[in-house]
Amino acid sequence: MLDIIAIGEVLIDFTPAGHSAAGNGQFECNPGGAPANVAAALSRLGARSALVSKVGEDQFGSLLHNTLLRSGVDVAGVSVTNEASTTLAFVHLDEQGDRSFSFFRKPGADTFLHAKDLPLDRIDSCKALHYGSLSMTHEPARTATRTAVLKAKEAGVLLSFDPNIRFALWESKEEARQHILWGLNYADILKISEDELSFITGTHDIEKGSLELQQQYDITLIVVTLAEKGCYYRLAGQDGYVPGFKVKAIDTTGAGDAFLGCLLYKILESGSSLQDLSSRQMTGMLTFANAGGALVTTRKGALGSMPTTEEINEMIESNKTYNDEKFRPGFHFSPPSNWANDPNGLVYYEGSYHLFYQYHPYSNKWGPMHWGHAVSEDLVHWEHAPVALFPDEHGAIFSGCCVVDWNNSSGLFEDSHGLVAIFTHADTHPESGQPRQRQSLAYSSDKGRTWHKYAGNPVLAEDELIDFRDPKVFWHPQSGRWVMAIVAGDHARFYASDNLREWSLSGVFGQGEGSHDGVWECPDLFQLPVDDTGVSKWVLIISIGDNPDCPEGSRTQYFIGEFDGKTFINDNPADHILWLDHGRDNYAGVTWSDLPEQDGRRVLIGWMSNWKYANETPTGSWRGAMTLPRVLSLTSQNGNVVLTQMPVREIERLRKETVSWKAVAVTPETPFVQRTDHNLLEIEAELDVRSGDEVYIHLKSSGQDEIIIGYNPADKQLFTDRSHSGVTEFHPAFASRHGASLAAVNGQLRLQIWLDRNAVEVYADHGLVVLTDQIFPESPIEHIEVRTQSGQIVLNSLKLHTLESIGIPDGRNEA
């Protein structure tokens, strides 16, 4: 039994082949024709395919017949006529390899296919029948095609239809439309190009047009091809975009046919009905089809250039390397490979900023923790350094901090100063089998290049505490000793030491205070001035682990109050909760130690992910990135002291080109739309929202992915919506809209937006509200749009800065 029969034209494509010595254009003779190409693609992959068509009793007809045989296509249904010559098509290619056609088919042998030529018994017993519209341009082939389709429908055979519009072969566009609409009535699978969809439906909206066709003609699966961008599919209650493959195209002839042949092969191979295919299966099948179509564009000709399964799989594998880097951030820090989470050991020492971080060098998922290491001179451009701390006999290396022991209070340095790391050793108690977490030291005398574990480790243990981790240490000049803030499940503890080696408990805080939606982690404690009042307050930062019942997942809260050298006292009521970031992806943030006094800044960086889905993000061989470094400040807001945060000024050095606008009115009828060729952007916007409804800033990709940053003046809500931001299906909680309360002062809204390949950070009202979110768009952002539903929004000022990519040199192999 045949897997599939294709019915329709088989012809000769004459494709450009350079010029003669005299400068005349030369053409190469290549067998083709859309249905024949589909049959050849299927046969090349191992399916049993046949073609039903007619060729002329001429040299070209013989060439086609022999080529199909060599391609493994069953040609029992390919008959010969002397009533007309074999159809010829001259292909004209532009610089991108895109085509236009000239046909010699008045008439062509393929149009003389009669109903009596049909192998109806074979059609009745095959698994699928594929047909197009070009075999319906003239009689008798039109009747033959319709007879075959009706016979297949009656027999319950899967029907595949490709309109493959060529207006030059029709008497009129309206005639073409009517016969295509007839074909739609019987199709189970429709493969259609973007332009063809627009012609048939009258809309350029792919999703709307495909939905219209599906509802009107009850087509189970519709696939819209988008050239090099990939394709869009609609199947029953699901739809989605599947990205294409980047190749150097020399001839796109036959690419759509190869795509369809590959898709039909995978559908038949699955053995499932179309309705039972999952989104994961569809993505896999269409990725295979996209690769097959892309491969054909790298070769001359059509029918003879169909790819093998091995070639397609090789392209998919090689593309994984590209996909690994597709979401690699351009100006956020990320590890060289494998897994990274919490920032650790942030310290400035002798001209360098050090960023240590939780690192698993052998997997892209969380595992035995090491300390990765990177160094920067400006908080923007980083260089990877060798792994600093490895697991040892005391366990894995969990989070912690670094300080400069300027006066050698630890006694670990010889008449000098150096770096001391204080971190959590995590292992299992040998007697109880319970997790055990103890605090230990390591030190470096060579500016953090190499590290030595302290021989007396661990230096602090509390046997009754299971969750006892993430020490953050600082020098407290008022008491003349070192202070450690550390967390223990549901509270923070404070210890004091004269030498970093011996610690005594001085206070506890937190039971019943703030949020306890998850385990407390990664504390930080520091003092900041409040505006220019001359008053200072202490800030205690606490991160909260994931709670399955909370859609927000892991996040970070902070407290404002006093620290007396022993414990923290909260200024606010116990149930008053302050969130550091209202996005989904800022966790475990801590600040740099030992910034120079003349710098005067308190700079924080966080892990840009969320424990709810951190192990599943679609970044390939690496996983995990950091937020932008931010300067923290305190300000008084409606009688309450709150944190503000803005990216460090050094980030502005990445600006390349700036385009600006002023006083732009935005209405529902006149949105602001700007195209960009850059996917690393900083956007500064000042909006007057007094006379408008909700305002939306759309960051849209070529593949219809979009991130929406919006503001509702009535509800006073700023939000980010990443529901359709690209790859979201890896976890049900990822696609979401979320935000925070923000009053636009005097109707004016000020936003600063940083867009990276894998993230968007939104700072509103000078950092009073911040939203940090990962995104995974299938293709780069290409459009920035500002829209409103009603009324008028005024863009008082809009600046669009394109940004340089930092690149991160790898110095891990240096001595």
C-alpha positions, 0 to 999 in steps of 0.5 A: 500500500502506498503512503501517499499519492500526489496528483498534479503538474510535473514540469521542467524548471529552467533555473539561472546558471550564469552568463555566456562569454557573450554576456547572455543569460544561461539556464539549467534544466531541472525537473520540478513541479510542486506535487512532483517535488512533494512526492520526491521529498517523501520518497527521499525520506523513506515513504512510499510515494507515487505521482499521478500526472502526464508528460509530453512525448518529448525529451523533457518528458523522458527526463522527468520520468527517469528522474522520478524513477531515480528519486524512488517515486512510483510513476505507474500513474505518470502517463504520456501524451502527444497532444501537448509538450511537457510544461516548461517554467523559467525561474528568475532569481533575485539577489536573495534567491527569491523567485518569479516565473515565466511559463510555457504551458499553452497547453502543457501535457500535464493539463491533459490528465483525464479522469480515466487515467486515475488509479482509483483503486490505489487512491482508495487504499493509500494513506494520504492524497496531496493536490494543488490548484494548478492541476485545476487551471484547465480541463480535462486535468481539472475534472481528473483532480476533483475526481481524485479528491472526491474519491479520497474523501469518500475513502477516508484518506487524509487530504493535503492541499497546497494552493501554490498560486501562480496567477500567470497560469489562470485566466483571472485572479477570481477564477483562481480564487474560486477553484482554490476555495473548492480545494479548501472544502476538502482539505484536512491539511492546508499548507499556505504561504503568507501572501496566499493567505492574504489573497484568499482572506483579505487580511495580513493578520496570519492568526486571524486569517488562519482562524477564519479559514479553519472555521469556514472550511473545517480544516484540521491543520493549517500551516502558514509558511513564513519563508526564512522566519519559519512557519505558523500553525493552527491545529484544533485548539492550539496554535503557534510559531515555529522558527526557521533556520538561517542558511545562505539561500541560492535558490528557493525553488522547491523549498515549500514543497520540501517543507510539506513533504517533510511535514507529511512524512512526520505526520504519517510516521507518527501514526496518530490522527491530526486531532491527537497531535500535541503542541510538542509533537507539532513543534518537532514535526514543523522544526523537521519540516523547516530544516528540510525546506531550508536545506533545499534553498542551499542547492540548485533545482527542486526535485533533485535537491530534496534532503535526506533524514540524516541531512535534516537531523544534522541541520537541527543538531547544528542549529541547537548551537545557534539556539543555545546562543539565541537567548544569550544576553547582550549586556547582562552577565551570564555564565560561560556554560552550564548552570548559574544562580545566586550572586555571591561574594560581591566585593570591590578590591584594588580596582576590580569588581568581583562577582562570584556566583552559584555554579554547577560546571557539569550540568545546565541544571542545579547540582553540586554547587561551586563558586563561579567567578567573573571580574570587571573594572566597570560593572558592565564588561566582565571577564570569566575567571577560573572556578573559585571554590569547589566542594570538599569534605565539608560539602557543596559551596552554597551562597555567601559573601566576601569582605576585604580584611583590611587590618588582617583581623583574621590573621590569615594574611602575613602583614597585609590585607586580602579577601575573605569569603564567608560561605555555607558548606552544605552536606548531610549529617552522618548520623541523622541523615538530615541536610546540614548547613555550616559556615566556613571561610576561604581566603585569597592573597592574590586579588581573588585569583586563587583561594585557600580553605581555612583549616579550621572550617567550619567556623559556625554551626547550629546543630538544631537548625536545618536551613542555616545559610547564606551569610552576609558579613560587613564591618560595623564601625560603631561597635568595632567588629564584624557583623554577620546576617544569616537566615534560618528558615523563617527568620534572620540571625545576627552574629558578631566577631572580632576576627571572622573566625569566631562568632557569637549570636547577638540577635534574631529578627523576622518570625511573624514579620513580613512575608513567609510565603517561602523559606528565607534566603540570601539576606543583606543588611546596610545603611542608606541616607533618606533623600537629602534629609540627613537621616539614614535608615537600615535596609534588610533584604530577604529573598523568599523561596518558591511556594507552589501556591504562589504564582509569583514564585521566588521573590525578594522583600525588604525591611526598613528600620534600625540596627543597633549592632546586635539586631534589626528593628522594623520601622513598619508594622509586622504585616507591612510587606515591601517588595524589591522587584515586581517582575518575576525574575529578580532573586537572591540579590545582594550588594557589593562590599567595600566600594570606595567611600568616594564612590558613595553608592550601594550597588545590588545585582540579582539572579535573573530567574525564578525557582518556579521554572529556573531549571526549565528555561529554554537556553540550552547548554547554559542557564542563568543570568544576572540582572543589571547592577543597580544603585539603591537609594532611599526616598520618602514616599507618602510618609513612608521610606522606600527603596528606589533602584536604577541601573548603574551609570556605567551601563550608559557607555553601551549606547551607540546611536540615539533617535528621539521624538518629542510631543507625539500624540498617540490615539487609537487611530494613530499609534506610534510605530517604529521599526528597529534592526537592533535587539539590544535597546534602552528606551526612555519614555516620558508620557502624559497619560491624563487624557488617555485610557490604558497605554501599551508599549509593544515590543514586537518580533518579526514572528508575532512574539510581543512583550507589552509594558502597560499602564492603567491610569484609572487603576494606577497599575504598571504591568508587564505582559509576557503571555505571548513573548515567545517560548513560554510553554516550558512552564505554565506559570511563565506566560503571565501579566503582572505588575504593581501600583504606581501613581503617575504624578500630575499625569506624567509617567516616566519609564526607562526600559532595558531590552536584552535578548532574554530579558526586559527590565522596566524602571518607573518614576526614577526606579520607584517601581521596577519589573524584571522579567525573562523573555524568550522571543523566537525571533528578534524584536523588530517593532516598538509600538505605543498604543492606547485604547481610547483618548489621547496619550502624548509622548512628551519625550521618547529616546531610543538608544541602541546598545553594544553587546558586551561579550564576555572574554573567557580567562579561565585557562589563564595562569 
